[in-house]
Amino acid sequence: MFYREAGDFKTSYTEDSQTFPIKFDRYGYYVTLAVAFLVIPFIINDYWVNAVFMPFLIYSIAAIGLNILVGYCGQVSLGTGGFMAVGAYACYKLMTGFPDVSIAIHILLAGGITAAVGVLFGLPSLRIKGFYLAVATLAAQFFLVWLFNRVPWFYNYSASGQISAPERTLFGITVTGAETTAWAAYMFCLVFLVASAWIARNLTRGMAGRKWMAIRDMDIAAEIIGVNPLRAKLSAFAVSSFFIGIAGALFFAVYLGAVEVGEVFGINKSFLVLFMVIIGGLGSIFGSFAGAAFLVLLPVFLKNVLVGGLGWPTDLAAHLELVIVGGLIITFLVAEPHGLAQLWRVAKEKLRLWPFPH
């Protein structure tokens, strides 16, 4: 009807291999960016920023990072919360140690530090895989949380053990601290998300992405055809940890402002981001967005409809959320391993052939 390729001709390989080869998709992408940058900042309030937009933006970055490692390279990881904690504490130490440096540079450096830590804990992937690698990354999760709890230097010897983000500005606009406005925090995180998605998309479509997928599909065959497992796996851990570290730094500095590592970056955080990847779709950048949106909006929807509208107890709504998420994970793992992203692709294929769907 309106989603057609008739007259949409490609005259070069570059046009044919672009991310959005169909004009309708490309225009939809431009409209989405325009709304995100030019409309939403003027209409949002504190509730929408804190309950929906900020968690969605930050968790999307974390999900993109984990998807690179799990979905594209096939390396199981349960240490996402710990790596987010590395990004948060690295950002805190940089902010307090170098107060004159831009907060944007601090967040990028925090991502770089997290990438180095990720490579260190990714070394076991050269010898083990599957369940054993999951256990190794789970050990990294508990070790990092223990480290940040037990070494006072990381929280500047604070009596409470909590870290708090100092006030910082970017181009004269406050982006961290108590005086931060809703639209400034939203725009700051949105820029990082768009940049992260663009970089991840290009990496996964290039030589690095092909090496990761070759390792994921069959590592022995990939090594035979010339893929270096050492470089491929460690580069996946580095890139994945870089994005996760940025998400952790934003989660601490811009979203919460103050964190205690055991409560905020515990094992539940690792499972939450992993569930986003599973539900959204393994090996898909769009799936990272879809999974993050679903798991951010689900509790908000249940709270407003069941608790606020129907008067259900809060704990009952929370338990229902766990039941829904658990059921969806089982369903997607059994029936559709590629998650919401695959359902979206199938729907578009049927729409392109309507009224003659296959």
Order of alpha helices (4+ residues) and beta strands (2+ residues): alpha-alpha-alpha-alpha-alpha-alpha-alpha-beta-beta-beta-alpha-alpha-alpha-alpha-beta-alpha-alpha-alpha-alpha-alpha
